[in-house]
């Protein structure tokens, strides 16, 4: 009797066959777990790629705004010549390059602008600063005097276009004194490809079209017009 009771007690402690996982159940659980892990990884990877591309688009837009602001600040000065003795103005104007000059006052800048050993002399008041913008190897380059700086890279297109005093526009003005506004088109691309991106394959500036592109890079085009008031005033006043 005692042996039977002991056997029954042991059986109650021993797990039944129905409470264990079968091999099939384990395989199903592993499969479902693997699917969940893979789906989570794919979701994370996709979200990460999306964030990277969004960050690049924001960076492109910021670069474009910063660059065009610098361009505008410089080109606004083109032709600045309050004493009408330096003949400042636009000296080169094509679709790919613009060069211009403006007067600077060397009497009050604390520099030896004419390199004669003295600063802020009267003969330094009629100095002319030269600025040039051009595209070189996908990089927009700014040259002011002898100083050269690279403003923005990953450029797929740059176009300068000019509005003349008669209201017409051209990429190659025959008379530089007729220029009243400078129109600028900049096309920039992302640093990395986005394989999910289709986007427009061609972009048009003013007279120039770039593309078609099929390389999966994202691109942004910015066009702006810079009014050159100093050129208008310069050509409206009688020469001295």
C-alpha positions in Angstrom: 0.0 0.0 0.0 2.8 2.3 0.9 4.6 1.4 -2.4 1.5 2.3 -4.4 1.1 5.6 -2.7 4.7 6.4 -3.2 4.5 5.6 -6.9 1.4 7.8 -7.3 3.2 10.7 -5.6 6.2 10.3 -8.0 3.9 10.3 -11.0 2.3 13.5 -9.9 5.7 15.2 -9.7 6.8 13.8 -13.1 5.7 16.1 -16.1 3.2 14.5 -18.3 3.9 13.8 -22.0 1.3 16.4 -23.0 3.0 19.3 -21.1 6.3 19.1 -23.1 7.1 20.8 -26.5 7.3 18.6 -29.5 10.0 19.0 -32.1 7.4 20.4 -34.5 6.3 23.0 -32.0 10.0 24.0 -31.4 10.6 24.4 -35.1 7.5 26.5 -35.6 8.5 28.7 -32.6 12.0 29.2 -34.0 10.6 30.0 -37.5 8.2 32.6 -36.1 11.0 34.1 -34.0 13.3 34.3 -37.0 10.6 36.0 -39.1 10.0 38.6 -36.3 13.8 39.3 -36.0 14.3 39.6 -39.7 11.2 41.8 -40.1 12.5 44.0 -37.3 15.9 44.2 -38.8 14.5 45.1 -42.3 12.3 47.8 -40.7 15.3 49.3 -38.8 17.5 49.2 -41.9 14.8 50.8 -44.0 14.2 53.5 -41.4 18.0 54.1 -41.0 18.4 54.5 -44.8 15.4 56.9 -44.9 16.9 59.0 -42.1 20.3 59.1 -43.8 18.8 60.3 -47.1 16.6 62.9 -45.3 19.7 64.2 -43.6 21.5 64.5 -46.9 18.5 66.3 -48.5 18.4 68.8 -45.6 22.2 69.3 -45.9 21.9 69.9 -49.7 19.2 72.5 -49.2 21.2 74.2 -46.4 24.3 74.2 -48.7 22.4 75.7 -51.5 20.9 78.5 -49.4 24.3 79.3 -47.8 26.1 79.3 -51.2 23.5 81.5 -52.9 23.6 83.9 -50.0 27.3 84.3 -50.4 26.9 84.7 -54.2 24.3 87.4 -53.7 26.3 89.3 -51.2 29.3 89.4 -53.6 27.4 90.1 -56.8 25.4 92.9 -55.1 28.8 94.7 -54.8 29.6 94.4 -58.5 30.3 97.8 -59.9 30.4 99.6 -56.6 32.4 102.7 -57.4 31.2 105.7 -55.5 34.0 108.0 -56.7 33.8 106.8 -60.3 37.5 106.3 -60.7 38.1 102.6 -60.5 35.8 101.6 -63.4 34.5 98.7 -61.3 31.9 96.4 -62.9 31.5 92.9 -64.4 34.6 92.0 -66.4 33.7 88.5 -67.5 30.2 87.1 -68.0 29.5 83.6 -69.5 27.2 80.8 -68.5 30.0 79.0 -66.6 32.0 81.9 -65.1 31.5 85.4 -63.8 34.2 87.9 -62.7 33.5 91.3 -61.3 35.2 94.1 -59.4 34.2 96.7 -56.8 35.9 99.5 -55.0 37.1 99.2 -51.4 38.3 101.8 -49.1 41.9 101.1 -48.1 42.3 104.2 -45.9 40.4 102.8 -42.9 41.1 99.0 -42.9 44.3 99.1 -41.0 46.2 97.2 -43.8 49.1 98.0 -46.0 47.1 97.4 -49.2 49.7 98.7 -51.6 52.6 96.9 -49.8 54.8 100.1 -49.4 55.3 99.7 -45.7 52.5 102.1 -44.5 48.9 101.5 -43.7 45.8 103.5 -44.4 47.3 105.9 -46.9 45.3 108.2 -49.1 46.5 106.4 -52.2 44.9 103.2 -50.9 41.4 104.7 -51.1 40.9 103.7 -54.8 41.6 100.0 -54.4 39.6 97.5 -56.5 38.7 94.0 -55.3 38.2 91.2 -57.9 35.9 88.3 -57.3 35.5 85.3 -59.6 33.0 82.4 -59.4 33.5 79.2 -61.6 32.8 75.5 -61.5 35.8 73.2 -61.4 35.6 69.5 -61.1 32.1 69.5 -59.6 33.1 72.2 -57.0 32.0 75.8 -57.0 35.1 77.9 -56.5 35.3 81.4 -55.3 38.4 83.5 -55.8 38.7 86.9 -54.2 41.9 88.6 -54.9 44.5 85.9 -54.4 42.4 83.9 -52.0 40.7 80.8 -53.4 38.0 78.9 -51.5 35.8 76.0 -52.4 32.2 76.8 -51.5 30.3 73.7 -52.3 31.0 70.4 -54.0 28.9 67.6 -55.5 27.7 70.1 -58.1 26.2 68.7 -61.3 25.4 72.0 -62.9 26.1 75.7 -62.7 24.6 78.4 -65.0 24.9 82.1 -64.9 22.3 84.0 -66.9 22.1 87.7 -67.4 19.1 90.1 -67.6 20.0 93.2 -69.7 18.8 96.7 -69.5 16.3 96.1 -72.4 14.7 93.3 -70.4 16.1 90.4 -72.5 18.1 87.6 -71.0 21.2 85.8 -72.3 24.0 83.5 -71.2 26.7 85.5 -73.1 26.1 89.3 -73.1 28.0 91.1 -75.8 28.1 94.4 -73.8 28.8 93.9 -70.1 27.6 97.4 -69.3 24.1 96.3 -70.3 23.9 93.8 -67.4 21.3 94.7 -64.7 20.7 91.3 -63.0 22.5 88.0 -62.7 20.5 84.9 -62.6 22.1 81.8 -61.0 21.1 78.1 -61.3 22.8 75.5 -59.1 22.2 71.8 -59.3 23.6 69.7 -56.4 23.5 65.9 -55.8 23.5 63.8 -52.7 26.8 62.2 -51.6 25.4 58.6 -51.7 22.9 56.8 -53.9 19.3 56.0 -52.9 18.3 52.8 -54.8 14.7 53.5 -54.1 14.8 56.9 -55.6 13.4 57.5 -59.1 12.9 61.3 -59.2 13.2 63.6 -62.2 15.9 62.5 -64.6 16.5 66.0 -66.1 16.7 69.5 -64.7 16.5 72.8 -66.4 18.2 76.0 -65.3 17.6 79.0 -67.6 19.0 78.0 -70.9 20.8 74.8 -69.9 19.3 71.3 -69.2 21.2 68.8 -67.2 20.6 65.0 -67.6 19.0 62.7 -68.1 20.3 61.0 -64.9 19.8 57.4 -64.0 22.3 56.9 -61.3 19.9 57.0 -58.3 21.4 60.1 -56.7 19.0 62.6 -55.3 19.4 66.1 -56.6 18.1 69.6 -55.8 18.0 72.6 -58.2 18.0 76.2 -56.9 17.4 79.2 -59.2 17.8 82.8 -58.0 18.0 86.3 -59.4 20.4 88.9 -58.0 19.7 92.5 -58.9 22.9 94.5 -59.5 21.9 98.0 -58.4 25.4 99.3 -58.5 25.6 98.5 -62.2 22.4 100.3 -62.9 23.6 103.4 -61.0 27.0 103.3 -62.6 25.6 103.4 -66.1 23.0 106.0 -65.2 25.6 108.5 -64.0 27.8 110.6 -66.3 31.4 109.4 -66.4 33.9 111.6 -64.5 
